[in-house]
């Protein structure tokens, strides 16, 4: 069997999680059942500076996309503030 055939396909949420880790974020994700019996995913990311983001979604990929989006918006605002003053 060649090496390509043995490689497991990477899921999109894993790519986002890897990017978060490389950028210095610690992250986690749990699957839970809400009060209506629906499966939800709660993902969070935090850094040593105390900044933390927590998101909830119906799908794991959506949770990681929302987490990535929240962090990007925060970093853009932070960058804009640092260039203003």
mmCIF file of the N, C-alpha and C atoms, coordinates in Angstrom:
data_MODEL
# 
_entry.id   MODEL 
# 
loop_
_atom_site.group_PDB 
_atom_site.id 
_atom_site.type_symbol 
_atom_site.label_atom_id 
_atom_site.label_alt_id 
_atom_site.label_comp_id 
_atom_site.label_asym_id 
_atom_site.label_entity_id 
_atom_site.label_seq_id 
_atom_site.pdbx_PDB_ins_code 
_atom_site.Cartn_x 
_atom_site.Cartn_y 
_atom_site.Cartn_z 
_atom_site.occupancy 
_atom_site.B_iso_or_equiv 
_atom_site.pdbx_formal_charge 
_atom_site.auth_seq_id 
_atom_site.auth_comp_id 
_atom_site.auth_asym_id 
_atom_site.auth_atom_id 
_atom_site.pdbx_PDB_model_num 
ATOM 1   N N  . UNK A 1 1  ? 0.852   -1.175 0.000  1.00 0.00 ? 1  UNK A N  1 
ATOM 2   C CA . UNK A 1 1  ? 0.000   0.000  0.000  1.00 0.00 ? 1  UNK A CA 1 
ATOM 3   C C  . UNK A 1 1  ? 0.901   1.243  0.000  1.00 0.00 ? 1  UNK A C  1 
ATOM 4   N N  . UNK A 1 2  ? 0.615   2.178  -0.882 1.00 0.00 ? 2  UNK A N  1 
ATOM 5   C CA . UNK A 1 2  ? 1.448   3.385  -0.921 1.00 0.00 ? 2  UNK A CA 1 
ATOM 6   C C  . UNK A 1 2  ? 1.047   4.360  0.190  1.00 0.00 ? 2  UNK A C  1 
ATOM 7   N N  . UNK A 1 3  ? 1.905   5.333  0.420  1.00 0.00 ? 3  UNK A N  1 
ATOM 8   C CA . UNK A 1 3  ? 1.700   6.284  1.519  1.00 0.00 ? 3  UNK A CA 1 
ATOM 9   C C  . UNK A 1 3  ? 0.426   7.108  1.338  1.00 0.00 ? 3  UNK A C  1 
ATOM 10  N N  . UNK A 1 4  ? 0.093   7.463  0.112  1.00 0.00 ? 4  UNK A N  1 
ATOM 11  C CA . UNK A 1 4  ? -1.107  8.259  -0.159 1.00 0.00 ? 4  UNK A CA 1 
ATOM 12  C C  . UNK A 1 4  ? -2.361  7.506  0.245  1.00 0.00 ? 4  UNK A C  1 
ATOM 13  N N  . UNK A 1 5  ? -2.405  6.226  -0.004 1.00 0.00 ? 5  UNK A N  1 
ATOM 14  C CA . UNK A 1 5  ? -3.580  5.421  0.324  1.00 0.00 ? 5  UNK A CA 1 
ATOM 15  C C  . UNK A 1 5  ? -3.759  5.287  1.829  1.00 0.00 ? 5  UNK A C  1 
ATOM 16  N N  . UNK A 1 6  ? -2.688  5.415  2.602  1.00 0.00 ? 6  UNK A N  1 
ATOM 17  C CA . UNK A 1 6  ? -2.769  5.262  4.056  1.00 0.00 ? 6  UNK A CA 1 
ATOM 18  C C  . UNK A 1 6  ? -3.096  6.576  4.755  1.00 0.00 ? 6  UNK A C  1 
ATOM 19  N N  . UNK A 1 7  ? -3.018  7.694  4.072  1.00 0.00 ? 7  UNK A N  1 
ATOM 20  C CA . UNK A 1 7  ? -3.273  8.995  4.676  1.00 0.00 ? 7  UNK A CA 1 
ATOM 21  C C  . UNK A 1 7  ? -4.764  9.181  4.921  1.00 0.00 ? 7  UNK A C  1 
ATOM 22  N N  . UNK A 1 8  ? -5.086  9.571  6.133  1.00 0.00 ? 8  UNK A N  1 
ATOM 23  C CA . UNK A 1 8  ? -6.491  9.804  6.481  1.00 0.00 ? 8  UNK A CA 1 
ATOM 24  C C  . UNK A 1 8  ? -6.885  11.187 5.994  1.00 0.00 ? 8  UNK A C  1 
ATOM 25  N N  . UNK A 1 9  ? -8.077  11.326 5.426  1.00 0.00 ? 9  UNK A N  1 
ATOM 26  C CA . UNK A 1 9  ? -8.501  12.657 4.979  1.00 0.00 ? 9  UNK A CA 1 
ATOM 27  C C  . UNK A 1 9  ? -8.633  13.609 6.170  1.00 0.00 ? 9  UNK A C  1 
ATOM 28  N N  . UNK A 1 10 ? -8.185  14.843 5.978  1.00 0.00 ? 10 UNK A N  1 
ATOM 29  C CA . UNK A 1 10 ? -8.269  15.851 7.030  1.00 0.00 ? 10 UNK A CA 1 
ATOM 30  C C  . UNK A 1 10 ? -9.629  16.526 6.945  1.00 0.00 ? 10 UNK A C  1 
ATOM 31  N N  . UNK A 1 11 ? -10.251 16.706 8.088  1.00 0.00 ? 11 UNK A N  1 
ATOM 32  C CA . UNK A 1 11 ? -11.538 17.395 8.128  1.00 0.00 ? 11 UNK A CA 1 
ATOM 33  C C  . UNK A 1 11 ? -11.287 18.894 8.221  1.00 0.00 ? 11 UNK A C  1 
ATOM 34  N N  . UNK A 1 12 ? -12.187 19.676 7.666  1.00 0.00 ? 12 UNK A N  1 
ATOM 35  C CA . UNK A 1 12 ? -12.005 21.127 7.643  1.00 0.00 ? 12 UNK A CA 1 
ATOM 36  C C  . UNK A 1 12 ? -11.861 21.723 9.033  1.00 0.00 ? 12 UNK A C  1 
ATOM 37  N N  . UNK A 1 13 ? -12.622 21.224 10.017 1.00 0.00 ? 13 UNK A N  1 
ATOM 38  C CA . UNK A 1 13 ? -12.517 21.769 11.367 1.00 0.00 ? 13 UNK A CA 1 
ATOM 39  C C  . UNK A 1 13 ? -11.126 21.522 11.936 1.00 0.00 ? 13 UNK A C  1 
ATOM 40  N N  . UNK A 1 14 ? -10.482 20.420 11.528 1.00 0.00 ? 14 UNK A N  1 
ATOM 41  C CA . UNK A 1 14 ? -9.128  20.137 12.005 1.00 0.00 ? 14 UNK A CA 1 
ATOM 42  C C  . UNK A 1 14 ? -8.119  21.141 11.455 1.00 0.00 ? 14 UNK A C  1 
ATOM 43  N N  . UNK A 1 15 ? -8.336  21.601 10.244 1.00 0.00 ? 15 UNK A N  1 
ATOM 44  C CA . UNK A 1 15 ? -7.462  22.617 9.642  1.00 0.00 ? 15 UNK A CA 1 
ATOM 45  C C  . UNK A 1 15 ? -7.572  23.919 10.434 1.00 0.00 ? 15 UNK A C  1 
ATOM 46  N N  . UNK A 1 16 ? -8.810  24.306 10.779 1.00 0.00 ? 16 UNK A N  1 
ATOM 47  C CA . UNK A 1 16 ? -9.026  25.521 11.569 1.00 0.00 ? 16 UNK A CA 1 
ATOM 48  C C  . UNK A 1 16 ? -8.390  25.363 12.950 1.00 0.00 ? 16 UNK A C  1 
ATOM 49  N N  . UNK A 1 17 ? -8.602  24.211 13.583 1.00 0.00 ? 17 UNK A N  1 
ATOM 50  C CA . UNK A 1 17 ? -8.033  23.964 14.911 1.00 0.00 ? 17 UNK A CA 1 
ATOM 51  C C  . UNK A 1 17 ? -6.512  24.022 14.872 1.00 0.00 ? 17 UNK A C  1 
ATOM 52  N N  . UNK A 1 18 ? -5.918  23.470 13.844 1.00 0.00 ? 18 UNK A N  1 
ATOM 53  C CA . UNK A 1 18 ? -4.460  23.504 13.703 1.00 0.00 ? 18 UNK A CA 1 
ATOM 54  C C  . UNK A 1 18 ? -3.967  24.939 13.550 1.00 0.00 ? 18 UNK A C  1 
ATOM 55  N N  . UNK A 1 19 ? -4.683  25.729 12.764 1.00 0.00 ? 19 UNK A N  1 
ATOM 56  C CA . UNK A 1 19 ? -4.319  27.142 12.582 1.00 0.00 ? 19 UNK A CA 1 
ATOM 57  C C  . UNK A 1 19 ? -4.414  27.910 13.897 1.00 0.00 ? 19 UNK A C  1 
ATOM 58  N N  . UNK A 1 20 ? -5.448  27.630 14.681 1.00 0.00 ? 20 UNK A N  1 
ATOM 59  C CA . UNK A 1 20 ? -5.595  28.282 15.984 1.00 0.00 ? 20 UNK A CA 1 
ATOM 60  C C  . UNK A 1 20 ? -4.420  27.933 16.897 1.00 0.00 ? 20 UNK A C  1 
ATOM 61  N N  . UNK A 1 21 ? -4.060  26.664 16.918 1.00 0.00 ? 21 UNK A N  1 
ATOM 62  C CA . UNK A 1 21 ? -2.938  26.223 17.752 1.00 0.00 ? 21 UNK A CA 1 
ATOM 63  C C  . UNK A 1 21 ? -1.645  26.903 17.329 1.00 0.00 ? 21 UNK A C  1 
ATOM 64  N N  . UNK A 1 22 ? -1.400  26.964 16.032 1.00 0.00 ? 22 UNK A N  1 
ATOM 65  C CA . UNK A 1 22 ? -0.184  27.589 15.525 1.00 0.00 ? 22 UNK A CA 1 
ATOM 66  C C  . UNK A 1 22 ? -0.142  29.085 15.848 1.00 0.00 ? 22 UNK A C  1 
ATOM 67  N N  . UNK A 1 23 ? -1.307  29.708 16.000 1.00 0.00 ? 23 UNK A N  1 
ATOM 68  C CA . UNK A 1 23 ? -1.378  31.137 16.308 1.00 0.00 ? 23 UNK A CA 1 
ATOM 69  C C  . UNK A 1 23 ? -1.351  31.400 17.820 1.00 0.00 ? 23 UNK A C  1 
ATOM 70  N N  . UNK A 1 24 ? -1.160  30.348 18.617 1.00 0.00 ? 24 UNK A N  1 
ATOM 71  C CA . UNK A 1 24 ? -1.037  30.535 20.059 1.00 0.00 ? 24 UNK A CA 1 
ATOM 72  C C  . UNK A 1 24 ? -2.319  30.388 20.860 1.00 0.00 ? 24 UNK A C  1 
ATOM 73  N N  . UNK A 1 25 ? -3.381  29.904 20.234 1.00 0.00 ? 25 UNK A N  1 
ATOM 74  C CA . UNK A 1 25 ? -4.652  29.710 20.925 1.00 0.00 ? 25 UNK A CA 1 
ATOM 75  C C  . UNK A 1 25 ? -4.762  28.273 21.423 1.00 0.00 ? 25 UNK A C  1 
ATOM 76  N N  . UNK A 1 26 ? -5.275  28.099 22.634 1.00 0.00 ? 26 UNK A N  1 
ATOM 77  C CA . UNK A 1 26 ? -5.671  26.783 23.127 1.00 0.00 ? 26 UNK A CA 1 
ATOM 78  C C  . UNK A 1 26 ? -7.153  26.658 22.831 1.00 0.00 ? 26 UNK A C  1 
ATOM 79  N N  . UNK A 1 27 ? -7.585  25.501 22.404 1.00 0.00 ? 27 UNK A N  1 
ATOM 80  C CA . UNK A 1 27 ? -8.982  25.361 21.998 1.00 0.00 ? 27 UNK A CA 1 
ATOM 81  C C  . UNK A 1 27 ? -9.559  24.039 22.492 1.00 0.00 ? 27 UNK A C  1 
ATOM 82  N N  . UNK A 1 28 ? -10.872 23.974 22.484 1.00 0.00 ? 28 UNK A N  1 
ATOM 83  C CA . UNK A 1 28 ? -11.566 22.748 22.841 1.00 0.00 ? 28 UNK A CA 1 
ATOM 84  C C  . UNK A 1 28 ? -12.945 22.741 22.202 1.00 0.00 ? 28 UNK A C  1 
ATOM 85  N N  . UNK A 1 29 ? -13.533 21.565 22.121 1.00 0.00 ? 29 UNK A N  1 
ATOM 86  C CA . UNK A 1 29 ? -14.869 21.440 21.547 1.00 0.00 ? 29 UNK A CA 1 
ATOM 87  C C  . UNK A 1 29 ? -15.574 20.266 22.214 1.00 0.00 ? 29 UNK A C  1 
ATOM 88  N N  . UNK A 1 30 ? -16.829 20.477 22.588 1.00 0.00 ? 30 UNK A N  1 
ATOM 89  C CA . UNK A 1 30 ? -17.637 19.401 23.164 1.00 0.00 ? 30 UNK A CA 1 
ATOM 90  C C  . UNK A 1 30 ? -18.939 19.279 22.396 1.00 0.00 ? 30 UNK A C  1 
ATOM 91  N N  . UNK A 1 31 ? -19.439 18.069 22.364 1.00 0.00 ? 31 UNK A N  1 
ATOM 92  C CA . UNK A 1 31 ? -20.744 17.796 21.776 1.00 0.00 ? 31 UNK A CA 1 
ATOM 93  C C  . UNK A 1 31 ? -21.701 17.571 22.938 1.00 0.00 ? 31 UNK A C  1 
ATOM 94  N N  . UNK A 1 32 ? -22.859 18.208 22.895 1.00 0.00 ? 32 UNK A N  1 
ATOM 95  C CA . UNK A 1 32 ? -23.818 18.100 23.993 1.00 0.00 ? 32 UNK A CA 1 
ATOM 96  C C  . UNK A 1 32 ? -25.231 18.037 23.437 1.00 0.00 ? 32 UNK A C  1 
ATOM 97  N N  . UNK A 1 33 ? -26.162 17.734 24.295 1.00 0.00 ? 33 UNK A N  1 
ATOM 98  C CA . UNK A 1 33 ? -27.583 17.719 23.947 1.00 0.00 ? 33 UNK A CA 1 
ATOM 99  C C  . UNK A 1 33 ? -28.231 18.889 24.673 1.00 0.00 ? 33 UNK A C  1 
ATOM 100 N N  . UNK A 1 34 ? -28.937 19.763 23.913 1.00 0.00 ? 34 UNK A N  1 
ATOM 101 C CA . UNK A 1 34 ? -29.585 20.907 24.562 1.00 0.00 ? 34 UNK A CA 1 
ATOM 102 C C  . UNK A 1 34 ? -30.906 20.488 25.195 1.00 0.00 ? 34 UNK A C  1 
ATOM 103 N N  . UNK A 1 35 ? -31.600 21.435 25.792 1.00 0.00 ? 35 UNK A N  1 
ATOM 104 C CA . UNK A 1 35 ? -32.839 21.136 26.517 1.00 0.00 ? 35 UNK A CA 1 
ATOM 105 C C  . UNK A 1 35 ? -33.968 20.645 25.610 1.00 0.00 ? 35 UNK A C  1 
ATOM 106 N N  . UNK A 1 36 ? -33.809 20.863 24.301 1.00 0.00 ? 36 UNK A N  1 
ATOM 107 C CA . UNK A 1 36 ? -34.811 20.380 23.341 1.00 0.00 ? 36 UNK A CA 1 
ATOM 108 C C  . UNK A 1 36 ? -34.415 19.052 22.712 1.00 0.00 ? 36 UNK A C  1 
ATOM 109 N N  . UNK A 1 37 ? -33.316 18.463 23.176 1.00 0.00 ? 37 UNK A N  1 
ATOM 110 C CA . UNK A 1 37 ? -32.884 17.172 22.671 1.00 0.00 ? 37 UNK A CA 1 
ATOM 111 C C  . UNK A 1 37 ? -32.047 17.237 21.403 1.00 0.00 ? 37 UNK A C  1 
ATOM 112 N N  . UNK A 1 38 ? -31.647 18.443 21.005 1.00 0.00 ? 38 UNK A N  1 
ATOM 113 C CA . UNK A 1 38 ? -30.836 18.593 19.793 1.00 0.00 ? 38 UNK A CA 1 
ATOM 114 C C  . UNK A 1 38 ? -29.351 18.519 20.150 1.00 0.00 ? 38 UNK A C  1 
ATOM 115 N N  . UNK A 1 39 ? -28.582 17.969 19.225 1.00 0.00 ? 39 UNK A N  1 
ATOM 116 C CA . UNK A 1 39 ? -27.131 17.934 19.396 1.00 0.00 ? 39 UNK A CA 1 
ATOM 117 C C  . UNK A 1 39 ? -26.563 19.304 19.065 1.00 0.00 ? 39 UNK A C  1 
ATOM 118 N N  . UNK A 1 40 ? -25.725 19.811 19.954 1.00 0.00 ? 40 UNK A N  1 
ATOM 119 C CA . UNK A 1 40 ? -25.045 21.082 19.714 1.00 0.00 ? 40 UNK A CA 1 
ATOM 120 C C  . UNK A 1 40 ? -23.553 20.886 19.948 1.00 0.00 ? 40 UNK A C  1 
ATOM 121 N N  . UNK A 1 41 ? -22.778 21.755 19.362 1.00 0.00 ? 41 UNK A N  1 
ATOM 122 C CA . UNK A 1 41 ? -21.334 21.754 19.552 1.00 0.00 ? 41 UNK A CA 1 
ATOM 123 C C  . UNK A 1 41 ? -20.936 23.085 20.165 1.00 0.00 ? 41 UNK A C  1 
ATOM 124 N N  . UNK A 1 42 ? -20.147 23.021 21.218 1.00 0.00 ? 42 UNK A N  1 
ATOM 125 C CA . UNK A 1 42 ? -19.642 24.223 21.870 1.00 0.00 ? 42 UNK A CA 1 
ATOM 126 C C  . UNK A 1 42 ? -18.128 24.202 21.711 1.00 0.00 ? 42 UNK A C  1 
ATOM 127 N N  . UNK A 1 43 ? -17.602 25.236 21.071 1.00 0.00 ? 43 UNK A N  1 
ATOM 128 C CA . UNK A 1 43 ? -16.160 25.343 20.858 1.00 0.00 ? 43 UNK A CA 1 
ATOM 129 C C  . UNK A 1 43 ? -15.664 26.595 21.562 1.00 0.00 ? 43 UNK A C  1 
ATOM 130 N N  . UNK A 1 44 ? -14.450 26.503 22.095 1.00 0.00 ? 44 UNK A N  1 
ATOM 131 C CA . UNK A 1 44 ? -13.871 27.680 22.739 1.00 0.00 ? 44 UNK A CA 1 
ATOM 132 C C  . UNK A 1 44 ? -12.386 27.754 22.407 1.00 0.00 ? 44 UNK A C  1 
ATOM 133 N N  . UNK A 1 45 ? -11.866 28.971 22.507 1.00 0.00 ? 45 UNK A N  1 
ATOM 134 C CA . UNK A 1 45 ? -10.443 29.207 22.313 1.00 0.00 ? 45 UNK A CA 1 
ATOM 135 C C  . UNK A 1 45 ? -10.020 30.292 23.288 1.00 0.00 ? 45 UNK A C  1 
ATOM 136 N N  . UNK A 1 46 ? -8.818  30.146 23.834 1.00 0.00 ? 46 UNK A N  1 
ATOM 137 C CA . UNK A 1 46 ? -8.300  31.166 24.748 1.00 0.00 ? 46 UNK A CA 1 
ATOM 138 C C  . UNK A 1 46 ? -6.788  31.254 24.627 1.00 0.00 ? 46 UNK A C  1 
ATOM 139 N N  . UNK A 1 47 ? -6.268  32.381 25.089 1.00 0.00 ? 47 UNK A N  1 
ATOM 140 C CA . UNK A 1 47 ? -4.822  32.621 25.084 1.00 0.00 ? 47 UNK A CA 1 
ATOM 141 C C  . UNK A 1 47 ? -4.366  32.960 26.487 1.00 0.00 ? 47 UNK A C  1 
ATOM 142 N N  . UNK A 1 48 ? -3.050  33.022 26.654 1.00 0.00 ? 48 UNK A N  1 
ATOM 143 C CA . UNK A 1 48 ? -2.480  33.343 27.960 1.00 0.00 ? 48 UNK A CA 1 
ATOM 144 C C  . UNK A 1 48 ? -2.820  34.754 28.414 1.00 0.00 ? 48 UNK A C  1 
ATOM 145 N N  . UNK A 1 49 ? -3.183  35.642 27.486 1.00 0.00 ? 49 UNK A N  1 
ATOM 146 C CA . UNK A 1 49 ? -3.510  37.024 27.860 1.00 0.00 ? 49 UNK A CA 1 
ATOM 147 C C  . UNK A 1 49 ? -4.912  37.147 28.452 1.00 0.00 ? 49 UNK A C  1 
ATOM 148 N N  . UNK A 1 50 ? -5.621  36.025 28.589 1.00 0.00 ? 50 UNK A N  1 
ATOM 149 C CA . UNK A 1 50 ? -6.944  36.024 29.198 1.00 0.00 ? 50 UNK A CA 1 
ATOM 150 C C  . UNK A 1 50 ? -8.101  36.174 28.220 1.00 0.00 ? 50 UNK A C  1 
ATOM 151 N N  . UNK A 1 51 ? -7.818  36.423 26.962 1.00 0.00 ? 51 UNK A N  1 
ATOM 152 C CA . UNK A 1 51 ? -8.890  36.569 25.970 1.00 0.00 ? 51 UNK A CA 1 
ATOM 153 C C  . UNK A 1 51 ? -9.469  35.199 25.666 1.00 0.00 ? 51 UNK A C  1 
ATOM 154 N N  . UNK A 1 52 ? -10.810 35.114 25.663 1.00 0.00 ? 52 UNK A N  1 
ATOM 155 C CA . UNK A 1 52 ? -11.487 33.830 25.447 1.00 0.00 ? 52 UNK A CA 1 
ATOM 156 C C  . UNK A 1 52 ? -12.702 34.037 24.560 1.00 0.00 ? 52 UNK A C  1 
ATOM 157 N N  . UNK A 1 53 ? -12.942 33.077 23.694 1.00 0.00 ? 53 UNK A N  1 
ATOM 158 C CA . UNK A 1 53 ? -14.112 33.076 22.828 1.00 0.00 ? 53 UNK A CA 1 
ATOM 159 C C  . UNK A 1 53 ? -14.828 31.748 22.989 1.00 0.00 ? 53 UNK A C  1 
ATOM 160 N N  . UNK A 1 54 ? -16.147 31.799 23.074 1.00 0.00 ? 54 UNK A N  1 
ATOM 161 C CA . UNK A 1 54 ? -16.972 30.594 23.180 1.00 0.00 ? 54 UNK A CA 1 
ATOM 162 C C  . UNK A 1 54 ? -18.107 30.724 22.182 1.00 0.00 ? 54 UNK A C  1 
ATOM 163 N N  . UNK A 1 55 ? -18.313 29.688 21.374 1.00 0.00 ? 55 UNK A N  1 
ATOM 164 C CA . UNK A 1 55 ? -19.392 29.705 20.384 1.00 0.00 ? 55 UNK A CA 1 
ATOM 165 C C  . UNK A 1 55 ? -20.182 28.393 20.463 1.00 0.00 ? 55 UNK A C  1 
ATOM 166 N N  . UNK A 1 56 ? -21.399 28.448 19.973 1.00 0.00 ? 56 UNK A N  1 
ATOM 167 C CA . UNK A 1 56 ? -22.282 27.278 19.941 1.00 0.00 ? 56 UNK A CA 1 
ATOM 168 C C  . UNK A 1 56 ? -22.850 27.162 18.546 1.00 0.00 ? 56 UNK A C  1 
ATOM 169 N N  . UNK A 1 57 ? -22.952 25.925 18.035 1.00 0.00 ? 57 UNK A N  1 
ATOM 170 C CA . UNK A 1 57 ? -23.505 25.716 16.695 1.00 0.00 ? 57 UNK A CA 1 
ATOM 171 C C  . UNK A 1 57 ? -24.109 24.316 16.604 1.00 0.00 ? 57 UNK A C  1 
ATOM 172 N N  . UNK A 1 58 ? -24.869 24.107 15.548 1.00 0.00 ? 58 UNK A N  1 
ATOM 173 C CA . UNK A 1 58 ? -25.520 22.812 15.322 1.00 0.00 ? 58 UNK A CA 1 
ATOM 174 C C  . UNK A 1 58 ? -24.578 21.777 14.712 1.00 0.00 ? 58 UNK A C  1 
ATOM 175 N N  . UNK A 1 59 ? -23.472 22.219 14.137 1.00 0.00 ? 59 UNK A N  1 
ATOM 176 C CA . UNK A 1 59 ? -22.506 21.314 13.519 1.00 0.00 ? 59 UNK A CA 1 
ATOM 177 C C  . UNK A 1 59 ? -21.100 21.680 13.980 1.00 0.00 ? 59 UNK A C  1 
ATOM 178 N N  . UNK A 1 60 ? -20.230 20.707 14.031 1.00 0.00 ? 60 UNK A N  1 
ATOM 179 C CA . UNK A 1 60 ? -18.859 20.936 14.505 1.00 0.00 ? 60 UNK A CA 1 
ATOM 180 C C  . UNK A 1 60 ? -18.109 21.920 13.611 1.00 0.00 ? 60 UNK A C  1 
ATOM 181 N N  . UNK A 1 61 ? -18.203 21.743 12.302 1.00 0.00 ? 61 UNK A N  1 
ATOM 182 C CA . UNK A 1 61 ? -17.516 22.654 11.387 1.00 0.00 ? 61 UNK A CA 1 
ATOM 183 C C  . UNK A 1 61 ? -18.030 24.077 11.573 1.00 0.00 ? 61 UNK A C  1 
ATOM 184 N N  . UNK A 1 62 ? -19.329 24.244 11.698 1.00 0.00 ? 62 UNK A N  1 
ATOM 185 C CA . UNK A 1 62 ? -19.907 25.569 11.893 1.00 0.00 ? 62 UNK A CA 1 
ATOM 186 C C  . UNK A 1 62 ? -19.391 26.207 13.174 1.00 0.00 ? 62 UNK A C  1 
ATOM 187 N N  . UNK A 1 63 ? -19.246 25.417 14.227 1.00 0.00 ? 63 UNK A N  1 
ATOM 188 C CA . UNK A 1 63 ? -18.718 25.945 15.490 1.00 0.00 ? 63 UNK A CA 1 
ATOM 189 C C  . UNK A 1 63 ? -17.294 26.466 15.285 1.00 0.00 ? 63 UNK A C  1 
ATOM 190 N N  . UNK A 1 64 ? -16.468 25.717 14.582 1.00 0.00 ? 64 UNK A N  1 
ATOM 191 C CA . UNK A 1 64 ? -15.092 26.164 14.358 1.00 0.00 ? 64 UNK A CA 1 
ATOM 192 C C  . UNK A 1 64 ? -15.027 27.358 13.413 1.00 0.00 ? 64 UNK A C  1 
ATOM 193 N N  . UNK A 1 65 ? -15.901 27.407 12.428 1.00 0.00 ? 65 UNK A N  1 
ATOM 194 C CA . UNK A 1 65 ? -15.940 28.572 11.544 1.00 0.00 ? 65 UNK A CA 1 
ATOM 195 C C  . UNK A 1 65 ? -16.345 29.827 12.319 1.00 0.00 ? 65 UNK A C  1 
ATOM 196 N N  . UNK A 1 66 ? -17.321 29.700 13.200 1.00 0.00 ? 66 UNK A N  1 
ATOM 197 C CA . UNK A 1 66 ? -17.758 30.827 14.028 1.00 0.00 ? 66 UNK A CA 1 
ATOM 198 C C  . UNK A 1 66 ? -16.649 31.264 14.994 1.00 0.00 ? 66 UNK A C  1 
ATOM 199 N N  . UNK A 1 67 ? -15.932 30.289 15.534 1.00 0.00 ? 67 UNK A N  1 
ATOM 200 C CA . UNK A 1 67 ? -14.823 30.596 16.426 1.00 0.00 ? 67 UNK A CA 1 
ATOM 201 C C  . UNK A 1 67 ? -13.728 31.354 15.682 1.00 0.00 ? 67 UNK A C  1 
ATOM 202 N N  . UNK A 1 68 ? -13.395 30.866 14.507 1.00 0.00 ? 68 UNK A N  1 
ATOM 203 C CA . UNK A 1 68 ? -12.387 31.526 13.677 1.00 0.00 ? 68 UNK A CA 1 
ATOM 204 C C  . UNK A 1 68 ? -12.830 32.944 13.316 1.00 0.00 ? 68 UNK A C  1 
ATOM 205 N N  . UNK A 1 69 ? -14.086 33.095 12.979 1.00 0.00 ? 69 UNK A N  1 
ATOM 206 C CA . UNK A 1 69 ? -14.634 34.407 12.614 1.00 0.00 ? 69 UNK A CA 1 
ATOM 207 C C  . UNK A 1 69 ? -14.547 35.382 13.785 1.00 0.00 ? 69 UNK A C  1 
ATOM 208 N N  . UNK A 1 70 ? -14.952 34.935 14.972 1.00 0.00 ? 70 UNK A N  1 
ATOM 209 C CA . UNK A 1 70 ? -14.916 35.802 16.156 1.00 0.00 ? 70 UNK A CA 1 
ATOM 210 C C  . UNK A 1 70 ? -13.491 36.261 16.466 1.00 0.00 ? 70 UNK A C  1 
ATOM 211 N N  . UNK A 1 71 ? -12.547 35.352 16.351 1.00 0.00 ? 71 UNK A N  1 
ATOM 212 C CA . UNK A 1 71 ? -11.150 35.701 16.621 1.00 0.00 ? 71 UNK A CA 1 
ATOM 213 C C  . UNK A 1 71 ? -10.631 36.669 15.569 1.00 0.00 ? 71 UNK A C  1 
ATOM 214 N N  . UNK A 1 72 ? -10.957 36.434 14.311 1.00 0.00 ? 72 UNK A N  1 
ATOM 215 C CA . UNK A 1 72 ? -10.513 37.334 13.237 1.00 0.00 ? 72 UNK A CA 1 
ATOM 216 C C  . UNK A 1 72 ? -11.058 38.746 13.433 1.00 0.00 ? 72 UNK A C  1 
ATOM 217 N N  . UNK A 1 73 ? -12.326 38.864 13.791 1.00 0.00 ? 73 UNK A N  1 
ATOM 218 C CA . UNK A 1 73 ? -12.926 40.180 14.031 1.00 0.00 ? 73 UNK A CA 1 
ATOM 219 C C  . UNK A 1 73 ? -12.224 40.870 15.194 1.00 0.00 ? 73 UNK A C  1 
ATOM 220 N N  . UNK A 1 74 ? -11.975 40.141 16.264 1.00 0.00 ? 74 UNK A N  1 
ATOM 221 C CA . UNK A 1 74 ? -11.266 40.692 17.420 1.00 0.00 ? 74 UNK A CA 1 
ATOM 222 C C  . UNK A 1 74 ? -9.876  41.194 17.016 1.00 0.00 ? 74 UNK A C  1 
ATOM 223 N N  . UNK A 1 75 ? -9.135  40.383 16.265 1.00 0.00 ? 75 UNK A N  1 
ATOM 224 C CA . UNK A 1 75 ? -7.779  40.765 15.862 1.00 0.00 ? 75 UNK A CA 1 
ATOM 225 C C  . UNK A 1 75 ? -7.786  41.953 14.908 1.00 0.00 ? 75 UNK A C  1 
ATOM 226 N N  . UNK A 1 76 ? -8.774  42.030 14.028 1.00 0.00 ? 76 UNK A N  1 
ATOM 227 C CA . UNK A 1 76 ? -8.883  43.181 13.128 1.00 0.00 ? 76 UNK A CA 1 
ATOM 228 C C  . UNK A 1 76 ? -9.153  44.470 13.905 1.00 0.00 ? 76 UNK A C  1 
ATOM 229 N N  . UNK A 1 77 ? -10.055 44.386 14.882 1.00 0.00 ? 77 UNK A N  1 
ATOM 230 C CA . UNK A 1 77 ? -10.355 45.563 15.716 1.00 0.00 ? 77 UNK A CA 1 
ATOM 231 C C  . UNK A 1 77 ? -9.124  45.962 16.524 1.00 0.00 ? 77 UNK A C  1 
ATOM 232 N N  . UNK A 1 78 ? -8.413  44.988 17.056 1.00 0.00 ? 78 UNK A N  1 
ATOM 233 C CA . UNK A 1 78 ? -7.207  45.250 17.821 1.00 0.00 ? 78 UNK A CA 1 
ATOM 234 C C  . UNK A 1 78 ? -6.151  45.921 16.946 1.00 0.00 ? 78 UNK A C  1 
ATOM 235 N N  . UNK A 1 79 ? -6.011  45.443 15.725 1.00 0.00 ? 79 UNK A N  1 
ATOM 236 C CA . UNK A 1 79 ? -5.052  46.014 14.778 1.00 0.00 ? 79 UNK A CA 1 
ATOM 237 C C  . UNK A 1 79 ? -5.435  47.439 14.410 1.00 0.00 ? 79 UNK A C  1 
ATOM 238 N N  . UNK A 1 80 ? -6.720  47.684 14.192 1.00 0.00 ? 80 UNK A N  1 
ATOM 239 C CA . UNK A 1 80 ? -7.184  49.023 13.844 1.00 0.00 ? 80 UNK A CA 1 
ATOM 240 C C  . UNK A 1 80 ? -6.936  50.007 14.987 1.00 0.00 ? 80 UNK A C  1 
ATOM 241 N N  . UNK A 1 81 ? -7.148  49.549 16.221 1.00 0.00 ? 81 UNK A N  1 
ATOM 242 C CA . UNK A 1 81 ? -6.908  50.416 17.381 1.00 0.00 ? 81 UNK A CA 1 
ATOM 243 C C  . UNK A 1 81 ? -5.433  50.760 17.526 1.00 0.00 ? 81 UNK A C  1 
ATOM 244 N N  . UNK A 1 82 ? -4.576  49.809 17.240 1.00 0.00 ? 82 UNK A N  1 
ATOM 245 C CA . UNK A 1 82 ? -3.145  50.060 17.417 1.00 0.00 ? 82 UNK A CA 1 
ATOM 246 C C  . UNK A 1 82 ? -2.592  50.991 16.337 1.00 0.00 ? 82 UNK A C  1 
ATOM 247 N N  . UNK A 1 83 ? -3.234  51.042 15.167 1.00 0.00 ? 83 UNK A N  1 
ATOM 248 C CA . UNK A 1 83 ? -2.775  51.957 14.117 1.00 0.00 ? 83 UNK A CA 1 
ATOM 249 C C  . UNK A 1 83 ? -3.343  53.365 14.308 1.00 0.00 ? 83 UNK A C  1 
ATOM 250 N N  . UNK A 1 84 ? -4.438  53.498 15.079 1.00 0.00 ? 84 UNK A N  1 
ATOM 251 C CA . UNK A 1 84 ? -5.033  54.801 15.330 1.00 0.00 ? 84 UNK A CA 1 
ATOM 252 C C  . UNK A 1 84 ? -4.226  55.614 16.343 1.00 0.00 ? 84 UNK A C  1 
ATOM 253 N N  . UNK A 1 85 ? -3.685  54.942 17.324 1.00 0.00 ? 85 UNK A N  1 
ATOM 254 C CA . UNK A 1 85 ? -3.059  55.706 18.404 1.00 0.00 ? 85 UNK A CA 1 
ATOM 255 C C  . UNK A 1 85 ? -1.667  55.350 18.574 1.00 0.00 ? 85 UNK A C  1 
# 
